[in-house]
Amino acid sequence: MAGTTKSEPSAAERAIARASEIMRQSTLREVLALASRPGVLSFAVGLPGQSLFPVEGLSRAAAELFATDRQSLQYGIPYPPLKAQIVELMRLRGVTCRPEQVFLTSGSQQGMHLFARLLLVPGGRVMFEDTVYDGMPMAVKRLEPEILAIPTDLNEGIDADAVERHLAAGPAPAFLYLITDGHNPLGVSLDEAKRRRLAALARQHRMPILEDDAYGFLYYEASPAPPLRAHEDEWVFYLGSFSKILAPGLRSGWIVAPEELMPMLAALKHAADLDTPSFSQRMISTFLASGELPGHMARLRAAYGAQRDALLAALDRRLAGAVRWNRPRAGMFVWVELPERIDTAQLVRPAIEEEKVAFSPGAAFAVRGSHHADHCLRLAFAHLTPEEIETGVERLARVIERALG
């Protein structure tokens, strides 16, 4: 019998193989799967506190919609009253905008994806901090961009001098991505002078900055400085989210950007998910109209501030002198640095299997496969009680002490 010759891969097979090579599962997803085992105390994922969801207020809002507004369950355009309410919410952050500059998204991660599609060509250039929220690199990964990695600091944040040097040396990248308050993963917030300088660089070099403000309302000391968007309304594109201040299951966020970009964003979003989550948008709008949000956010800040303090106190009792960490003024994360000889990715499985505690290794947040954060780890505290935090740090300390020898 004559032999058969294997046919060449089809275009679809080649595309799937290439996508499989590029879009590997994120490290944090792998950690999450391990951390979901029964009995594990997990500092690994930035979950809001479930007990703090405004369940009663949202229930009243949902009941009102079911009783009076069946359109909330129908296909629909982005809900105009919610845009007007977001304008008022932005005013609390020191940003002036108009409803025509507000674009509603299915969470801020969708906003990152939309801007990646809008601004970045395949093989183009983007600028990230060298330690960055892993969702943004994932949003651009399929486009295989050249990444300009900017040093960032645990206490000062992004190196604005390095940003300026890159911009002076060549064409501006498609965009710079930043978290200005409660940085994920570092926890750092930028000072006022650096915000003004970055906004000025964006304007001077006509470079968009994607400003992710998921944690700007979650501050625990003095009110933070206004976002970059307050200093530059043409080249700073703001990403907001209801996930951290209401509930992530609502899958609702927003963009504030120049009005002329709205038709293009709408076309990209229509291609991605066709429609808006009408019920979530109308329920959020009804909740905001009730006037309950300010009191709810005050409770969030009090609770999360106490949880942050419990984590810092526990680290001080168990690990002072052995490791280094920061004191975040906002957000949900504490960044911990171990001696450089320790690779925290190698500690994840022993921590879960031997001590039933989980964390995120620093390598998950390093761009371009850099090893500069291999000795670091991120601790998320917002979904744990102070008692769970105390127990979790006891377990984590045993893992770290064994690693230190």
N, C-alpha and C positions, 0 to 999 in steps of 0.2 A: 504494500500500500504506500502510495506516495506520501512523503511528509508534507505537513502543512506549515505555512509561514505565518507567523503572528503578525497581524495587521498593525499599522502604526496607530498610536493613540489618537483619538478624535480631539477636536478642538475643545469639547466640553471636558474630556478626561484630562487634557493638559491644563486647562484652567483650574479644575478641581485640585489637581496635584500641586499646582503653584500656590493656590489659596491655602491648602493644607500646610505647605511649607512656611508660608508667611504668618498665617493667623493661628498660631499655636495658642492653646488655652493659657490664660493668664495664671501667674504663680498664685495670686490671691484666690482664684477659683479652686485651685488644687488644695490650698490650705483650708478653705472653707469646707470642702468635702471631708477632710480629716477632722476638722474642729467640730463638726456636727454630731460626733459620736456622743452617746449618752454619758452624762456626768462630767463632760469637759467644760471648764470655765474658759470662755474664749474672749481674749482681747484682740482677736484677729481682724474682725470686720467692723466697719464704722456704722453700726446700727443705732438708730435713735432708741430712746427708752420707750418700750411698749406701754408701760404703765402710765406714761405721760401723754399718750395720744389723747386729743380732746374728744373722746368717744361720745360723751353726752351732747356736746355742741354739734358735732357732725351728725349724730343721730337725729337731732331736731331738724337740722338742715335737710337731711335726706327725707325725713317724713313730710316736711313741707313740700318738697319737690314731688314726691309721690302723690300727694293730695291735690296739688294745684298746677303742676307743670309736666305733663307727659312729654313735652318736647325735649325734656332733659334726657329721655331715653332714645331719642331719634338721632339720625344723622344731622349734623349741624355745622355751621360756621363757627370759628373761634368766638367765644362769648364776649360781646363788647362790654357789658358791665364789669367783668373781671379785669379787663384791660384798664378801665378807669380806676378801679380799686388798686391795681398794681402801681399806677402813677402815685397814689397817696402813700403806698408802702415804700416806694422808692424815695419819697420825700423824707421819710424817717431815716433813710441812709444818707441824706444830704444830696440826693440826685434829683435834678429837675428834668422832667421829660413829659411828653404828650402821649395820649393813647395811640396815636398813629405811629409812634416809635416803639410800641410794645408788640412783641410777637409771642404767642402762646405755644409751648412745646409740651411734649410728653416726657417731662423731666429734663434736667439740665444736660444729661448725657446726650439726649437727642440734639440739643443746641450745639454741642461740640461736633457731633457728626455732620450737622447741616453746614456749619462753617467750614469744616474740613472739605466738604464737597464743593462749597461755593468758592473758597479762596485758594485751594491747593491743587496744582496740576500734578499728575503722576511724575515722580522723581524731583519735585520741587523742594524748596527749603523751608523748614520751620524752626522756630527757636523755642526750646524748652529749658527749664532749670534741669541741672543734672540729677536732681532728686525730685521726682514729679509724680502726681496722682496718675496711677496706671491707666485710667480710663481714657485719658487724652492720647497717649501714644497708640492705644488700641484703635481709637477713632481714625487715625491717619495711616495705620500700618499697611492697609491694603494698597495705598498709593505709593508705598516705598519711598518716602521722602528722605532727603538729606537732613539730618537733625543737627542743629547748632546747639551744643550743650553748654549752658551757662552755669558757672559755679554758684552755689547758694549756701547760705550759712544758717546754722541752727538758731542764732540769736538775731541776725540782721536781715536774713532773707536774701533774695537774689542780688547778685553783684551787678549793680547798675553800670559801673565802669566797664565791665566786660561786655555788657549789652552795647554800650556806646562804641567800644572798639570794633565789635563785629559790624555795626552799622556803618562806621566810617571806612571799613576795609572793603566793602563790596555792596552789591545790591541788597536791599532789604528783603528778608524772608517773607513768606506768605503771611505769617503772623507770629506773635509771641503769646504763649499761654501762661497765665499767672493766676494764683490764688492769693489775694492780698491780705485776707484775714483768716486766722485759724488754719493755716496751710496744711493740706493733706499731702504728705505725711508728717512734715516737720513741726507743725503746730505754731510756727512763727507768724507774726503779723508785721507788715511793713510800716515804717514810720511815715509821717506826713511829708517830710522832705523827699524821701525816695519816691513816694507816689507822684508828687508833682514833677520830679525829674523824669520818671518813666513816661508820664503823660506827655511831657514836652518832647521827649525823644520820638514817641509815636507820631506826634504832629509834624516834627521837623523832617522825619524820614518817610512819612506817609506809610507807616507800617501799622497794620491793625494789631491791637492787643485784645485777646480774648480774656476778659476778666471774670473768673469764676468766683462768685460771691455766695457759695452755698452755706458758709458759716458766719457771714457778717452780722447776722442778728443774734448769734450765740456768743456774747461777750460776757466776761466774768469780773472785769475790773472797770476801768473807765471806759466810756463809750468810745469805739474805735474812730479813727479818722475817716472821712468820707472816702468812698471808692475812687479809683482812677477815673471812672466815668464822670464824676463830679468836676474833674479838671479838664476833660477833653471829650466832647460829644460827637466828634466826627470819626476818630480813629480808635476809640475804645468801644468794644462791643461787650455788653454786660450779660452774664448768664446768672439767672436767679432760679431758686427752686423752693417748692413747698415741701419737699421731702423731709428736710431737717426741722422745719418749724411747724408742720402739721403731721403728715404721715407719708412715707414713701410709697405705700400702696395706691395712693391717689394718682401717681405718675403724672405730675403736673409741674411745669416750670415755665420760665419766660426768658425772653431775650429783650434787651433794650439796645437799639441800633438805629442808624440813620434811616429815615422813612423810605428812601429810594431803594433800600435793600429788601423791603418787605415782599414785593412781588416775587423776587427770586427765591427767597426763603420759603414762601408759600408753595411755589412750584416744586421745590425739592422735598418739602414735607409731604405734599400730596403724593409724590411718587413713592415715598417711603412708607406711609401708613394711611393714606387716602383721606382720613378724617380726624377730627379732634375728639378727645374723650369728653363728650358733652356732659355726661352726668357728673364727672369729677369737677369740671370747670364750674358748673352751676352750683354744685354743693359747696365748693370753696367760696364762691361769691356770696352765697346765702350765709355761710358762717362768718365771713368778713363783715357783712352788713349787720350782723347781730351785735357787733362791738366787743366780742369776746377775745379777739386776738391779742390785744395788749396785755391783758391779765394772763393769758396762756403763755405768752413769751416770757413774761416775768417769772412764772413758775418754772419754765424750762431753764432759764438762766440760773435760778437759785438751785435747782436740783443738779444740773450738770456742773455748776461751780462747786457744789459740795462733793460730787463724785471725783472731779479733778483733784480737789484738795485731799481726798481720801487716798487717791492713787499716789500723789506726790509724797504724802506723809508715810505711806507704806514703803515706797521706794527708799525714802530716807532712813527708815528704821532698819531695813533689811539689806540694802545694797550701797549705802553711802561709802564712798571711797573706792568701791570696786568698779562702778560704771558711772557714766555721765548722762544727765537728761536735762530737758528744758522745762520751763514753766509757761505753758501757753496762756495767752490772755483771751483767747477765743477758740472755738472749735471743739473737737472731740478726740484729739490725739495727743499723746506724749511720745516723743522720739527719744530712744535710749541708745547710747553708744558704748559698746564694750571694747576691750583692748583689741587692736587690729589683728591679732593672731587668731581671733575667734571668728568662725563663719557661722552666722546665726541660722542660715538655711539648713545646716547640718544638725541644728538643735530642735527643729520643728517636730519631727517624728518622735524623738525621745521625750520631748516635753509633753506631747499628747498621750503617748503610750505609757510612760512611766509616772507622770505627775498629773495628768489630765488637765493641762493648761495649754492654751494656744495663743500665738502671737503672729504678727506678720513680719517676715524677714526683710531686712533692708534692701536686699537684692531685687525685690519685687518692684521697687520704685526707682531703680537706676536706669537711665536711658542708655541705649546702644550697647547693652551688656556690660556696662562699666562695673568694676569691682569696688568702687570707692565706698559703697554702703554695705558691703558684705558683713561688716562687724556690727551692724546696727539692727534695731528692731523697732517696730511701731506698736504702741499699745492704744487701743480704742476703749474708752471708758463709759460712754454715755448709756449703754444698755445694761450695765451691771450696778447692783446696789453697793453701797460702801462696804457691807459685810462680805459680799462676793469679791470685791476688789481686794480686800485684806487677805482673804484666803487665796485668791489667785496670785497675788504677789509672793506669798509664802511659797507656793508651789514653784513659781517662776524663779525665785531666788535659789532654790535648791538646784534647779537645772543650770543656772548660771554659775553657781559656786562649783559644781562638778566640772563644768567646762573650764573654769579658771584654774582648777587643779589644787 
